[in-house]
Amino acid sequence: MRTSLPVVDADLLALLRTDLIAARFTVPGIAEVLGPMAGAALAREHPLPAERVTDSSTDPCAALIRLFTLGAPVDVREVQAALPNVGVDGITTLGLVRHEGDAVVATCDLRPYATERDTWWVASDLDELATGEPLRPDHVLGIGGASTTLASWTPRCPVDRALDVGTGSGVQALHLSRDASQVVVSDLSERALAYAAFNAALNGVTWDIRRGSMLEPVAGETFDLIVSNPPFVITPRDGSVPLFEYRDGGAAGDAVVADLVAGLGAHLVPGGVAQLLGNWEIARDADWRDRVGAWVADSGLDAWVVQREVQDPAQYAETWARDGGHHAGTAQFRAMYASWLDDFASRDVEGVGFGIITLHKPSTDREPFVDLMDVRGPVAAVMGPTIAAGLAARERLATLSDEDLLDVAWAAAADVTVEHHLVPGSSQPRAVSVVQGGGLRLRVPLDSYAAGYVGVADGSITPRQALVAVAAILEEDAAEVTARVVPMLRYLIANGFLID
């Protein structure tokens, strides 16, 4: 079902904001109305519990959940009571609903989105949960898992200019508006840009909105911060799979992300950061680091890439065949599934990696660092501070000699603990690990030399002093012990275990 686009009317949108707040159509308000069971079921795309809760509720928020989230017809009187200032006439003028007898039906998805500091609302196209139909090629996504992941990993600090490449409905741009004096957004989709303009106006922010593919609309311009949730999905090019604008960048394999990585350096100021999501193909008997490392090798940028997931070709095909609203067991699903398998087989791909790519333009003339990590387990809910601290630590290490590093009195971070693993009946640890409670939540095994230093790293003693003492206790050469521990010290410093 294709619906018209929302209309930007500043006066009506101001009234709508007032009503949405008063009706508690916010993240905590919806959670309160639905309760934990219905809320969790809805997050899994099962609407029935939410329908049962809201059908029996007279809360204005419940009426708005039925209207904008569940896609149900809602009596005009209920909607008018929930939105008394903008009124049914106002949201009709804004293009958010259409009349259906004595009820109105939403023509778009409208839902709240919140951080610790802000409450926003994001309008987008109705999803298959509301329409009961597969998505259209020009479908505009709202708030999804990828968008919230990118937002949580992006470092936040005041900047002059920020760019959101492939903005979609503008979720990342809302975050950028908090910290940037100027926000530029770009997208190839006219429909997406219409929603972005509406969401900017609804939330009282201003963006420079430009149409074009990837970085083309900002040729010759530079930014302090660039974010992108690009159309990174690896899609067969044989015509068997619908090409959705929000996920398909029009190139074979993982070329979209590779080309974006290659082009970002020209658009970053010295010290600037680019944060993006991506997929990469992993060929049989190959290491993903070789492929992604080749993307950044000649970029002149620092690169920190964290691989968070790997799917085999079948898992990948199942994920993205379902994504457009198609269901297993249908002939079309089976045909798409087969096409994905054939496409990966043609390039001998045995896995697809997903992760977060952080790029940084050095502010001094030095060799860029490249750090490619595989971290599959749980991480902190908000990773931006970890990214900011990790970039600063890696930039410092890039110019810090081993001799200078050994003379800094490092201290273990507050969230770091040391684990000693003993076998029954023994007082000597069989293994020692240092564990991070926040950030990437890394667990790193230590040899006896590194463990000896970390155990006393309280900011009062340098590694050089501690390792001389450790070598004396073990009756080993101090220079050899120190040289052996330095690489581990660099890893621990880079990843926030040791700070000064």
C-alpha positions as CSV (number, residue, x, y, z in Angstrom):
1,M,0.0,0.0,0.0
2,R,1.5,3.3,-1.1
3,T,0.5,6.4,0.9
4,S,1.2,10.1,0.4
5,L,4.1,11.8,2.2
6,P,3.7,13.8,5.3
7,V,3.4,17.6,5.0
8,V,5.6,20.1,6.8
9,D,3.5,22.7,8.6
10,A,5.5,24.3,11.4
11,D,2.4,25.6,13.3
12,L,0.6,22.3,13.2
13,L,3.7,20.4,14.1
14,A,4.2,22.5,17.2
15,L,0.7,21.7,18.3
16,L,1.3,18.0,17.5
17,R,4.4,18.0,19.7
18,T,2.4,19.5,22.6
19,D,-0.3,16.8,22.3
20,L,2.2,13.9,22.0
21,I,3.9,15.0,25.2
22,A,0.6,15.5,27.0
23,A,-0.7,12.1,25.9
24,R,2.6,10.5,27.1
25,F,3.2,9.1,23.7
26,T,6.8,8.8,24.7
27,V,9.2,5.8,25.2
28,P,8.4,5.5,29.0
29,G,4.7,6.3,28.4
30,I,4.3,3.5,25.9
31,A,6.2,1.1,28.2
32,E,3.9,2.0,31.0
33,V,0.7,1.4,29.0
34,L,1.8,-1.8,27.3
35,G,3.6,-3.4,30.3
36,P,6.6,-5.7,30.0
37,M,4.9,-8.7,28.3
38,A,3.1,-6.8,25.5
39,G,6.1,-4.5,25.0
40,A,8.5,-7.3,24.6
41,A,6.1,-9.2,22.2
42,L,5.7,-6.1,20.1
43,A,9.5,-5.7,19.9
44,R,9.6,-9.2,18.5
45,E,7.0,-8.1,15.9
46,H,4.1,-10.0,17.6
47,P,1.3,-7.4,18.0
48,L,-1.5,-9.5,19.6
49,P,-0.6,-8.8,23.3
50,A,-0.3,-5.0,22.5
51,E,-3.7,-5.1,20.7
52,R,-5.3,-6.7,23.7
53,V,-3.9,-4.2,26.1
54,T,-4.7,-1.1,24.1
55,D,-8.2,-2.3,23.0
56,S,-9.3,-2.3,26.6
57,S,-7.6,0.9,27.6
58,T,-9.1,4.4,27.6
59,D,-5.6,6.0,28.0
60,P,-4.9,8.6,25.2
61,C,-1.5,6.9,24.7
62,A,-3.2,3.6,24.0
63,A,-5.3,5.2,21.2
64,L,-2.1,6.6,19.6
65,I,-0.4,3.2,19.9
66,R,-3.3,1.6,18.1
67,L,-3.2,4.3,15.5
68,F,0.4,4.9,14.7
69,T,2.1,1.7,15.9
70,L,-0.4,-1.1,15.2
71,G,-1.9,0.4,12.1
72,A,-5.5,-0.1,13.4
73,P,-8.5,2.1,12.6
74,V,-9.3,4.3,15.6
75,D,-12.5,6.1,16.3
76,V,-12.3,9.8,15.4
77,R,-13.5,10.8,18.8
78,E,-10.7,8.9,20.5
79,V,-8.1,10.5,18.3
80,Q,-9.5,13.9,18.9
81,A,-9.4,13.4,22.6
82,A,-5.8,12.2,22.5
83,L,-4.7,15.1,20.3
84,P,-7.0,18.0,21.3
85,N,-4.7,20.9,20.1
86,V,-3.7,19.7,16.6
87,G,-7.0,17.7,16.3
88,V,-8.0,15.2,13.7
89,D,-8.2,17.9,11.0
90,G,-4.7,18.9,11.8
91,I,-3.1,15.5,11.5
92,T,-5.2,14.9,8.3
93,T,-3.7,18.1,6.9
94,L,-0.2,16.9,7.9
95,G,-0.8,13.7,5.9
96,L,-0.5,11.4,8.9
97,V,-4.0,9.8,8.7
98,R,-6.8,9.1,6.3
99,H,-10.5,8.8,7.1
100,E,-12.2,5.4,7.0
101,G,-15.9,5.9,8.0
102,D,-16.1,7.0,11.6
103,A,-12.4,6.2,12.2
104,V,-9.0,7.3,11.0
105,V,-6.2,5.1,9.8
106,A,-2.5,6.1,10.0
107,T,-0.7,6.6,6.7
108,C,2.7,6.5,8.3
109,D,4.4,5.0,11.3
110,L,5.0,7.6,14.0
111,R,6.8,6.6,17.2
112,P,8.8,8.2,20.0
113,Y,12.6,7.8,20.2
114,A,14.6,8.8,23.3
115,T,18.0,9.2,24.7
116,E,19.0,10.1,28.3
117,R,18.8,13.8,27.2
118,D,16.1,13.9,24.6
119,T,12.6,12.8,23.5
120,W,12.0,12.8,19.7
121,W,9.4,11.4,17.3
122,V,10.3,9.7,14.1
123,A,7.8,9.3,11.2
124,S,8.5,6.7,8.5
125,D,6.6,4.4,6.2
126,L,4.2,1.8,7.7
127,D,5.9,-1.6,8.1
128,E,4.6,-5.0,7.1
129,L,3.3,-5.4,10.7
130,A,0.8,-2.6,10.1
131,T,0.0,-3.2,6.4
132,G,0.1,-7.0,6.2
133,E,2.0,-6.6,2.9
134,P,5.6,-6.9,1.7
135,L,7.6,-3.6,1.7
136,R,7.8,-1.5,-1.5
137,P,11.2,-0.8,-3.1
138,D,11.2,2.8,-1.9
139,H,10.1,2.0,1.6
140,V,11.5,4.4,4.3
141,L,12.6,2.7,7.5
142,G,12.0,4.2,10.9
143,I,13.9,3.2,14.1
144,G,15.6,-0.2,13.7
145,G,18.3,-2.2,15.3
146,A,21.0,-1.0,12.9
147,S,20.1,2.7,13.5
148,T,20.2,2.3,17.3
149,T,23.5,0.4,17.1
150,L,25.1,3.1,15.1
151,A,23.8,5.8,17.4
152,S,25.1,4.0,20.5
153,W,28.6,3.6,19.0
154,T,29.1,7.1,17.7
155,P,31.3,9.4,19.9
156,R,29.5,12.5,21.1
157,C,31.2,15.9,21.6
158,P,30.6,19.5,20.3
159,V,31.6,19.8,16.6
160,D,31.2,22.5,13.9
161,R,29.9,20.4,11.0
162,A,28.4,16.9,10.9
163,L,27.2,14.8,8.0
164,D,24.8,11.9,7.9
165,V,25.3,9.8,4.7
166,G,22.2,7.9,3.7
167,T,20.0,9.6,6.3
168,G,16.8,7.7,5.6
169,S,14.2,9.1,8.0
170,G,16.9,11.1,9.9
171,V,17.5,9.0,13.0
172,Q,21.3,9.7,13.1
173,A,20.8,13.4,12.2
174,L,18.6,13.8,15.3
175,H,21.6,12.7,17.4
176,L,23.9,15.0,15.4
177,S,21.7,17.9,16.1
178,R,22.6,17.8,19.8
179,D,26.3,18.4,19.2
180,A,26.8,20.0,15.8
181,S,26.4,23.6,14.8
182,Q,25.5,22.5,11.2
183,V,24.0,19.2,10.2
184,V,24.1,18.1,6.5
185,V,22.1,15.0,5.5
186,S,22.1,13.2,2.2
187,D,20.1,10.4,0.6
188,L,19.4,9.2,-2.9
189,S,15.7,8.5,-2.1
190,E,13.4,11.4,-2.5
191,R,10.9,9.7,-0.3
192,A,13.4,9.3,2.5
193,L,14.4,13.0,2.3
194,A,10.7,14.0,2.5
195,Y,10.4,12.1,5.8
196,A,13.7,13.5,7.0
197,A,12.4,17.1,6.4
198,F,9.2,16.2,8.2
199,N,11.1,14.7,11.2
200,A,13.4,17.7,11.4
201,A,10.5,20.1,11.6
202,L,8.5,17.9,14.0
203,N,11.5,17.9,16.4
204,G,12.3,21.5,16.0
205,V,15.7,21.2,14.4
206,T,17.2,22.4,11.1
207,W,19.2,20.3,8.6
208,D,20.8,21.0,5.3
209,I,19.1,18.3,3.2
210,R,20.6,17.2,-0.1
211,R,19.7,14.6,-2.6
212,G,22.3,12.4,-4.2
213,S,24.3,9.1,-4.0
214,M,26.5,8.6,-1.0
215,L,29.2,11.4,-0.9
216,E,28.3,13.0,-4.2
217,P,26.2,15.8,-2.7
218,V,29.1,17.0,-0.5
219,A,31.9,17.1,-3.1
220,G,34.7,19.3,-1.9
221,E,33.3,19.7,1.6
222,T,34.8,18.6,4.9
223,F,33.3,17.7,8.2
224,D,34.3,17.1,11.8
225,L,32.0,14.0,12.2
226,I,30.5,11.8,9.5
227,V,28.0,9.0,10.3
228,S,26.5,6.5,8.0
229,N,24.2,3.5,8.2
230,P,24.7,2.9,4.5
231,P,22.8,0.5,2.2
232,F,25.3,-2.2,3.0
233,V,23.2,-5.4,2.4
234,I,24.9,-7.7,-0.1
235,T,22.2,-8.4,-2.7
236,P,22.2,-10.6,-5.8
237,R,22.1,-8.6,-9.0
238,D,20.1,-11.1,-11.1
239,G,16.7,-9.4,-10.5
240,S,15.3,-12.2,-8.3
241,V,15.5,-10.1,-5.1
242,P,13.6,-6.8,-4.6
243,L,16.1,-3.9,-4.5
244,F,15.0,-1.8,-1.5
245,E,16.5,1.7,-1.5
246,Y,17.1,1.6,2.3
247,R,19.4,-1.5,2.1
248,D,20.7,-1.9,-1.4
249,G,23.4,0.5,-2.7
250,G,23.4,-0.7,-6.3
251,A,26.7,-2.5,-6.3
252,A,27.8,-6.1,-6.3
253,G,29.1,-7.8,-3.2
254,D,30.4,-5.5,-0.5
255,A,31.6,-2.7,-2.8
256,V,29.2,-0.1,-1.4
257,V,31.0,-0.1,2.0
258,A,34.4,-0.5,0.4
259,D,33.9,2.5,-1.8
260,L,32.5,4.6,1.1
261,V,35.5,3.8,3.2
262,A,37.8,4.8,0.4
263,G,36.1,8.1,-0.1
264,L,35.6,9.3,3.4
265,G,39.2,10.6,4.0
266,A,38.6,13.5,1.5
267,H,35.7,14.7,3.6
268,L,37.2,14.7,7.1
269,V,39.0,17.6,8.7
270,P,42.2,16.7,10.5
271,G,41.1,15.1,13.7
272,G,37.7,14.3,12.2
273,V,35.9,11.0,12.8
274,A,33.7,8.8,10.6
275,Q,31.5,6.2,12.2
276,L,29.6,3.6,10.0
277,L,28.2,0.2,9.9
278,G,29.1,-2.4,7.3
279,N,29.0,-5.9,5.9
280,W,32.0,-7.6,4.3
281,E,32.4,-10.9,2.5
282,I,34.7,-13.6,3.9
283,A,36.0,-15.9,1.2
284,R,36.8,-19.5,1.9
285,D,40.0,-20.0,3.9
286,A,40.4,-16.2,4.1
287,D,40.7,-13.9,7.1
288,W,38.2,-11.0,7.3
289,R,41.0,-8.7,8.5
290,D,42.8,-9.1,5.1
291,R,39.7,-7.9,3.2
292,V,38.7,-5.0,5.5
293,G,42.4,-4.1,6.1
294,A,42.8,-3.7,2.3
295,W,40.0,-1.1,2.3
296,V,41.8,1.1,4.8
297,A,45.4,0.4,3.8
298,D,45.7,3.3,1.4
299,S,43.1,5.6,2.9
300,G,45.6,7.6,5.0
301,L,43.1,7.2,7.9
302,D,43.3,5.6,11.3
303,A,41.0,2.6,11.3
304,W,39.4,0.8,14.2
305,V,37.0,-2.0,13.1
306,V,35.1,-4.2,15.5
307,Q,33.5,-7.3,13.9
308,R,30.3,-8.1,15.9
309,E,28.8,-11.0,14.0
310,V,29.5,-13.5,11.2
311,Q,26.7,-15.3,9.3
312,D,27.1,-18.1,6.8
313,P,25.5,-17.6,3.4
314,A,22.3,-19.5,4.4
315,Q,21.8,-17.4,7.6
316,Y,22.4,-14.2,5.6
317,A,19.9,-15.2,2.9
318,E,17.3,-16.1,5.6
319,T,17.7,-12.8,7.4
320,W,17.4,-10.5,4.4
321,A,14.8,-12.5,2.5
322,R,12.5,-12.1,5.6
323,D,13.5,-8.4,6.0
324,G,11.2,-7.2,3.2
325,G,8.1,-8.9,4.6
326,H,8.4,-12.2,2.7
327,H,7.8,-15.5,4.6
328,A,9.6,-18.8,4.5
329,G,7.7,-21.5,2.6
330,T,6.5,-19.2,-0.3
331,A,7.8,-19.7,-3.8
332,Q,9.3,-16.2,-3.8
333,F,11.1,-16.7,-0.6
334,R,12.6,-19.9,-1.9
335,A,13.7,-18.3,-5.2
336,M,15.4,-15.4,-3.3
337,Y,17.1,-17.8,-0.9
338,A,18.5,-19.8,-3.8
339,S,19.6,-16.6,-5.6
340,W,21.6,-15.5,-2.5
341,L,23.3,-18.9,-2.2
342,D,24.2,-18.8,-5.9
343,D,25.6,-15.3,-5.6
344,F,27.8,-16.1,-2.7
345,A,29.0,-19.4,-4.3
346,S,30.0,-17.5,-7.4
347,R,32.6,-15.6,-5.3
348,D,33.4,-18.6,-3.0
349,V,32.1,-16.7,0.0
350,E,31.7,-18.8,3.1
351,G,30.7,-16.0,5.6
352,V,29.6,-12.4,5.9
353,G,30.9,-10.2,8.7
354,F,29.0,-7.4,10.2
355,G,30.5,-4.7,12.4
356,I,31.3,-1.1,13.2
357,I,33.9,0.9,11.3
358,T,35.5,3.9,13.0
359,L,37.8,6.0,10.9
360,H,39.9,9.0,12.1
361,K,42.0,11.5,10.2
362,P,45.3,12.1,11.9
363,S,45.9,15.6,12.9
364,T,49.7,15.2,12.7
365,D,52.0,13.7,10.1
366,R,52.3,10.1,11.3
367,E,51.7,6.6,10.2
368,P,48.0,5.7,10.6
369,F,47.1,2.9,13.0
370,V,44.8,0.0,12.0
371,D,43.2,-2.1,14.6
372,L,40.8,-4.9,13.5
373,M,39.1,-6.7,16.4
374,D,36.6,-9.6,16.6
375,V,34.3,-9.0,19.6
376,R,31.1,-11.1,19.5
377,G,29.8,-10.9,23.1
378,P,27.7,-8.3,24.9
379,V,29.1,-4.8,25.1
380,A,28.0,-1.7,27.0
381,A,24.6,-0.2,25.9
382,V,26.3,3.1,25.1
383,M,29.6,2.6,23.3
384,G,30.3,6.2,22.2
385,P,32.4,7.1,25.2
386,T,34.4,3.9,24.7
387,I,35.0,4.8,21.0
388,A,36.1,8.3,22.0
389,A,38.5,7.1,24.7
390,G,39.8,4.3,22.5
391,L,40.6,6.7,19.6
392,A,42.4,9.0,22.0
393,A,44.4,6.2,23.5
394,R,45.4,4.7,20.1
395,E,46.3,8.1,18.7
396,R,48.6,8.7,21.7
397,L,50.1,5.2,21.4
398,A,50.9,5.9,17.7
399,T,53.5,8.4,18.7
400,L,54.5,7.0,22.1
401,S,57.8,5.1,22.1
402,D,58.2,1.9,24.1
403,E,60.7,3.7,26.4
404,D,58.3,6.5,27.1
405,L,55.4,4.1,27.7
406,L,57.4,2.3,30.3
407,D,57.9,5.5,32.3
408,V,54.2,6.4,32.6
409,A,52.6,5.5,36.0
410,W,49.5,3.8,34.5
411,A,46.5,2.7,36.7
412,A,43.9,0.0,36.1
413,A,40.6,1.5,35.1
414,A,37.8,1.5,37.7
415,D,35.9,-1.3,35.9
416,V,38.8,-3.7,35.6
417,T,39.2,-6.8,37.7
418,V,41.8,-9.6,37.8
419,E,40.7,-13.2,37.8
420,H,42.9,-16.0,39.2
421,H,42.0,-19.5,38.1
422,L,43.1,-22.2,40.5
423,V,42.9,-26.0,40.4
424,P,41.7,-27.7,43.6
425,G,44.4,-28.1,46.2
426,S,46.7,-25.5,44.6
427,S,47.5,-22.0,45.9
428,Q,49.2,-21.0,42.6
429,P,46.9,-19.8,39.8
430,R,46.9,-21.9,36.7
431,A,45.8,-18.9,34.6
432,V,45.3,-15.2,35.2
433,S,42.9,-12.9,33.2
434,V,42.1,-9.2,33.3
435,V,38.4,-8.5,32.8
436,Q,36.7,-5.3,31.7
437,G,33.3,-4.5,33.2
438,G,32.3,-1.9,30.7
439,G,33.0,-0.9,27.1
440,L,33.8,-3.9,25.0
441,R,33.8,-6.1,28.1
442,L,37.0,-7.8,27.0
443,R,38.6,-10.7,28.9
444,V,42.3,-11.0,28.3
445,P,44.6,-13.8,29.5
446,L,47.9,-12.6,31.0
447,D,51.2,-14.3,31.4
448,S,52.9,-14.1,34.8
449,Y,55.0,-11.1,33.8
450,A,52.0,-8.9,32.7
451,A,49.9,-10.2,35.6
452,G,52.6,-9.1,38.0
453,Y,52.5,-5.6,36.7
454,V,48.7,-5.2,36.4
455,G,48.3,-6.5,39.9
456,V,50.2,-3.4,41.2
457,A,49.1,-0.9,38.6
458,D,47.5,1.7,40.9
459,G,49.1,4.9,39.3
460,S,51.9,5.0,41.8
461,I,54.5,2.8,40.0
462,T,55.6,2.7,36.4
463,P,55.8,-0.5,34.3
464,R,59.5,-0.2,34.2
465,Q,59.8,-0.2,38.0
466,A,57.3,-3.0,38.4
467,L,58.8,-5.2,35.8
468,V,62.3,-4.9,37.2
469,A,60.9,-6.1,40.5
470,V,59.0,-9.0,38.8
471,A,62.2,-10.0,36.9
472,A,64.2,-10.0,40.1
473,I,61.6,-12.2,41.8
474,L,61.6,-14.7,38.9
475,E,65.4,-14.4,38.5
476,E,65.1,-13.5,34.9
477,D,66.6,-10.7,32.8
478,A,64.8,-7.4,33.3
479,A,65.3,-6.2,29.7
480,E,63.8,-9.4,28.3
481,V,60.9,-9.4,30.7
482,T,60.1,-5.8,29.9
483,A,60.4,-6.3,26.1
484,R,58.0,-9.3,26.4
485,V,55.3,-7.3,28.3
486,V,55.3,-4.1,26.1
487,P,53.0,-5.4,23.4
488,M,50.4,-6.5,26.0
489,L,50.7,-3.1,27.7
490,R,49.9,-1.4,24.4
491,Y,46.9,-3.6,24.0
492,L,45.6,-2.9,27.5
493,I,46.2,0.8,27.1
494,A,44.5,1.0,23.7
495,N,41.4,-0.8,25.1
496,G,41.0,1.1,28.3
497,F,42.3,-1.4,30.8
498,L,45.1,1.0,31.8
499,I,44.7,4.8,32.0
500,D,46.7,7.7,33.4
